[in-house]
């Protein structure tokens, strides 16, 4: 059965691979990103690109309005967008923290709120977090803002799962380890990850399609290596 799928951070890396996998499997996709040129260049009739700035409430509201006008039911939302700041803690500015949290946690909460009217008991909302957000996992200098924000989204989704457990949707989080993407290169220059973006995109797609049958309010650690 064809699903209606929303993916944020869809213009590069895992998100870009994911929207193509969903579309090629026969699903309807709305792809959100600040820059949508790469998405539009795919020229795929199953993918609609909407330029969205997840750090701006007005942009989120406008995007949600467009989506809800088009769809009265949303089956899957994948909060894949991420914003990374890599600098020593003493050099982090309030603006660094604000921008990082705006995309990685505040934007996730706001977009989810705005889409609630079209989310049902069978809908699955998936947050893409990081192993850096897992308590007790290996931590790395320079990622204080990023990893703490990724930890916050894990707790947020545990709370949302509890709040909506009676009539849905389901909320789960995937804490990813190292995947060969532009963002990994920003965090760990020169590091070669064991997984490619297409490989992880395929895993996330399968989890988004079926994971809510088995999990709700859970964080799964998807990591073959550290970092």
Secondary structure, 3 states (H helix, E strand, C coil): CCCEEEEECCCCHHHHHHHHHHHHCCCEEEEEECCCHHHHHCCCCCEEEEECCCCCHHHHHHHHHHHHHHCCCEEEEEECCCCCCCCCHHHCCHHHHHHHHHHHHHHHHHHHHHHHHHEEEEEEEEEEEEHHHCCCCCCCCCCHHHHHHHHHHHHHHHHHHHHCCCCCCEEEEEEECCCECHHHHHHCCCCCCCCEHHHHHHHHHHHHHHHHHCCCCCEEEECCCCC
